[in-house]
Amino acid sequence: MDEKLTVDATLPRDRAQATLVGRVWLPSEEGPALVAVRGDGLFDITRYGPTMSLFLERSDRVAIARTADAPRIGELAAVLANSRFDRRQPPTPWLLAPCDLQAIKAAGVTFVKSMLERVIEEQARGDASRAQAIRERVEAAIGGSLRSIVPGSEAAARVKEELLREGLWSQYLEVGIGPDAEIFTKAQPMSAVGHGAEVGLHSRSSWNNPEPEIVLVVAASGEIVGATLGNDVNLRDVEGRSALLLGKAKDNNASCALGPFLRLFDDAFDLDAVRTAELLLEVDGPDGFRLEATSSMREISRDPADLVAQMIGPHHRYPDGAVLFCGTMFAPVQDRGAPGMGFTHAIGDVVTIRSERLGGLVNRVSTSERAEAWTFGSGALMRNLARRGHLGAG
């Protein structure tokens, strides 16, 4: 894991042109700071915020991140090395998730491949041993016919009618090709973990997986201001038993990872760069198991801007802004144990999610019960910022 917490492994390929901001824990202040990446250092820009949600509302956010007067708080390489969950040593800071008061939302079933896997989970009722046989039947019946369908179109409506006649319609197909996207609450504000932290699986789950995703950063106005990487940790057995268990499948301690930094939209990086992004997923197990997969945002069924418009607008406001997971096409079927049982995590897996222009996010898998407990919430943040004299900033 140490080799994945280096500058080269963490920052984007074009880091010299990237406007990167994030959050670190300052042991000396017993609280967080906003930081900008400049060269080989991290610079404290908290006085321009003082929360990330407020900072992102500023029209001059890119200029502040790049050039505004700000104290250097540490060497980037040292902070990255100190961000490993079991190696944190004060007084050196360590990385946190780069969002704070924003709502943490997610779009589901936005790629055909993962949509079919959701149908399979539903048909299997959360039983991994039944998945392969169901997968073969479902893909033979509907796999190819869905790949060119535009959600909400007349063609999609005709496919729905045909599938209803065949008894193959599913709630996942409804949000996958119907007019309305699935937008749900992934986690609570302040609860996400960052680069180098442990991610948590509920200890009762026996069929689960990482979900590598691009995450859009959205201001209160609805403007998309940047992007980062995320791991929408998923319990396939829980959600497969019932979609009404989505909260239990998705929102557990340490079950949401974001980072390493937010890349702000500027002259060198915009939403079109997100639309064409490629993601690499690597899982390295303590048992020597290795999984590697790639996915492309070019294959998403709904445009990222449409997902944001379905999340925020006159119908729903987010006064502190939001971050939105765009969904994943990664649906692991590679057998890890017994034949036909597919993939599931082992405790100790190291998960790396990387995209050339967003960098690399790495986390180690634990259980939600054993991962670091979430204790520093919005109230604690306000008290800490007040003590430090920051609440009049921004």
N, C-alpha and C positions, 0 to 999 in steps of 0.2 A: 504493500500500500504506500510505503514511503516514496517510491519512485513516481507515484501519481500525484504527489503533493508538491511538485516542483513548479517553477515558473513556466518552463516549456510545456509541461503537461497540463497546466491549468489555464493559461491565457490563450486567446484566439491566435490563429496563425498570423493574422494581420494586426497584431497588438499595437504596433506603432501608430496605426490610424484609428484604433478603437477608443471610444469614450466609455470608460468602465467605472461604475460606482458600486459600492456595496456597504456592508455593515460588519463591524468587528466588535468583539467583547473587550472592553478595557478593564483589566483586573484592578488597576489603580482607582477607577471610578465605580467599580462594581456595577457597570452598566454598559450600554452599547454606544458606539460612535458611527457616524456616517463617514465613509472614506471614498476617495478617488484614487485610482491607479495612475501614477505618473512615473514613467521610466521604471526604475527598480525599487520605488518606494510607495508607501501608502500615506495619504495626506488627509487630515481630519477636516471635513467640511460640515461638521455638525451645526455650526453656528449659522449656516445658510438654510437649515431645515426647520426644526431640529430632528424631525422624523423623516424617513424616506418618503412616506406618503405626502408630506408637505413639500419636500424638496422637489418632487417630480411635478408639482403644480407650477413651478417657476418657469417662466418663458426663457430665462437665461441659464437653465440647468446645464447645458452643454458647455457654455463658457465658464461657468463656475467650476465644473469638474476638471476642465482643462487648465485653467490659468488663474483662478481666483486665489487670493492670499489665504494660505492654510498651512498650519504646522505639520511637519513630517512626523508621523508617529511610529514609523518602523520600516524596516527593510521588508519588501514583499516576500522574498524567499524565506526569511525567518518566520514571518507570520503564517505562511503556508505550511511550513514544516511543523509549526506549533498548533495547527488546526486539526491534527489527528486526534480523535476522541480520547485516546488513552495516553497521550503524550503532552497534554497542555501544561505549560509551565509559566506561571506569572514571573515577572511582570510583562512578558511578551503577549501582545493581543492574539486572538484567534478569530477565524472567520465565523460569521453567523449567516443565516439565510438573508439575502439582500432585500427583503421586504419586511415591513413591520405592521402598520395598522390596516393595510389593504385587505379586502376580502380575498380569500383564496378559493377560486372557482375552477371548475374543470368541465370540458366538453367531452362527452362520451360518444363512442361509436361513430367516429369521423373517418375511419379508414375501412374499406371493405374487408380486408383480411381480419382485422380485429373484430369487426362486426360479426363475421361468421363464427369466430370463436366464442363470442357472447351467446349466440344462438346455440352453439354446442354446449356451453356451460348450462344454459337453461334446460336443454333437452336431457342433459346428464344429471340434472338435479344436484350438481356439486360433486358428483362421484367421478373422480379422475379415471377409474378403471373402465368406464363406459365411453370415454370421450372419443377414442380412435374410431370405433365402429360408427358412432354418430357422425363424426367428422366426414367420413367417407360418403355417407348417405346424403348429408346436407350439401356438401360441395358438389356432388354429382347432380343434385337436383337444382341448385340455385347459384352455385359459386360463379360460374362464368357469366350468367345473365345480369349480374349486378354491377360488374366492374365499370361499365360505361354509363351507368344511370346517374343523372343529375338529381339530387334530392329535391323533392317538392315539384318535380316536373310532371307533365302528362304521362310521359313514359313510365315514371316511377309509380304513378297511380295505377296504370295498367298492370304492371308487375305485381303490385299489391293485390289486385283483384284475382290474378292468376294463382298467387300463393295461397290466398284464402280458400280458393276452390280445392287446392291440393292439401289443405290442412297444415301448411308449413309456415304460416304467418307467425311473427314473434314481436313482442314489444321492442326488441332491439332493432328489428328491421323497420319498425315504425319511426324510430328516431334516426335510423341510419339513412333511409331514403325518403322519409316523409318530409313535410314542410318545416317541422319544428325540430331544432337541434336539442339534444340532451345537454342541459347546463345544470350542474349540481355543485353544492358546496363540498369541496375536497377536505378542507381543514379550517380551523379557526385562525383569525388574525393572531400573529405572534407565535404560532405553534410550529411552524416549519423549521426543519433543521438545515444546516448548511454543509458546505464542502468539508469533507474529512470526518463528519459526524457519523454515528450509527443510525441506520433506519430500522424501524421496528415492525415485526409481524406479530399479530395476535397469536399467542401460544397455542390456541386451539385449532389453528389453521394447518392443514396438511397439503394444500394445493394452492400455490401462490406464485407471484412473479413480479419482477420490476416492470414499470411502464415508462420507457424513455420518451420524453416529450419536450417540445419547445413551448415555452411559457411566455405569453404576451403580457406586457406591463401597461396598464391602462389608467389614465388620469380620471379624476372625478367627472370631467367633461365628456368622457368617452374617447378622448384622443389616445391612440396607441403611441406610447412614447419610447418603447424599447422592448427588449426580449432577454430571456435567460433560459437555462435548462432546468428540467425538473424530472423527478422520479415519483410518479403517481403509484406508489406501492399498492398492490392489489391482492385481495384474497379471493381466488377464483371459486373455492368451494363454498364460501359464505354467500357471495353474490349469486352463484349458480343455484343455491337452494331457493332463493327468492330475491327478486329485484328490490323488494321492500327492505331488505337487509343491506342496502347500499351503504348506509351510514356506518354500519359495523364492518363492512368490507373495506371501506376507504378511510375512515377518520378514526385513527388510533394513535396512541402516543408514538411520536417519531415516524409516522407513516407517510410524511410528505417532506421531500428534500428539494431544495432550490439552490441554484448558484452556478458557478462560483461567484460571479458578479452579474449585475445588470449591464447590458450593453445598450446605451442610449442611441436612439435614432439621430443621425446627423448626416453630413454630406457624404460619408463613406459607407453608411449602413442604414437600410430602411426596410419597409415591409416587404418589398420585392425580394430582398435578400432572405427574409424568412420564408417566403413562398417557395424558394428553390433550395432550401437548406437540406443537407444530408445529415443524418444522425447515425452514430456508431454506438452500439451497446456491447459491452464486454462483461461477462460474469466469470470470475476466477474463484473456484471453490477450495476450501481447505483440504478436500479429498483429491485434488488434482483435476477435477472437472473444469472444463473451459467451454464457454459458449460465446460466440461472436455473431452479431447480426447487424444489418444496416437497414435503414428506412429512409424514405424520401418524402419531404413535404409536398413534392409534386403530385403525390398519389392521394392527397387528402380529398375527401368528397365535398367538403364545404370550404369556401375561402375563409382564411383567418379573419378578415374584416367582417364577414357575415356572422361568424361566431361571436365576435365582440358586440355587434349590433343586436344580436339576440340576447346577450347578457345584460347590456346596459343601455339605457335610453329613457324616454318618457315613462315607459312601463316599469322601470326599476333603476333607482339611483344608488350610487355608491359614493358617499361624500368623502371617503378616505381613499377612493380609487380601488382598483382590484388587480389581481394577477390571474390570468386565465390559461390553464393547461389546454393545449389544442387537441389532445387525443394522440393515440399511438396506433401504429400499424403492427407493432411487435406483438405477436401471439406465439409464445414459445411452445413448440410441440416436440422438440428433441428429447428423447428418452434419457432420463438421468438415472433411474433405478430399474425397476422391472419393465420389460417390454410392454409398450402400449400405455404406460402410465404418464408419459410426457415429462415436462419440466416442472420442478418445484424447487424453491430455495432450500439451502442448507444454512444453518447458523454459521457465520464466519465467511460467507460469500462476500467478495469485494465486487461491487457494481460500479462500472465506469460508463458514463454517458458523455459523448463528445460530439461536438460539431465544430467545423473549422473556424467559424466566425463568432462562436460563442464560448469556446474553450472546453474545459473538461470538468465534470462533476463526479466526484468519487465518494462512495459511502460503503461502510461495512454493515452487513445484515446481522441484526440481533432480534430479540423479541421486544414487543412493545413494553412488556413488564420489566425487562432488564436494561433497555436503553435509557439514556439520561432522561429523567422525568422533566416534563414541561412545568416550570414553576414561575417563570418571569413573564407575566402577561401584561395587558395594557395598563392596568392600574399600577403595577410595579414600574413600568416605563415612565409613566407620568410623574410618579414620586421621585424617581431617579433624576429625570430631566429638571424637575423643579429644584431639587437640591443643588444641582450643578449650575443653575441659573440660565437654563436654555429655553424655558417655555415662552419667553418673550421674543425668541428668534423667529426668522422666517418671514 
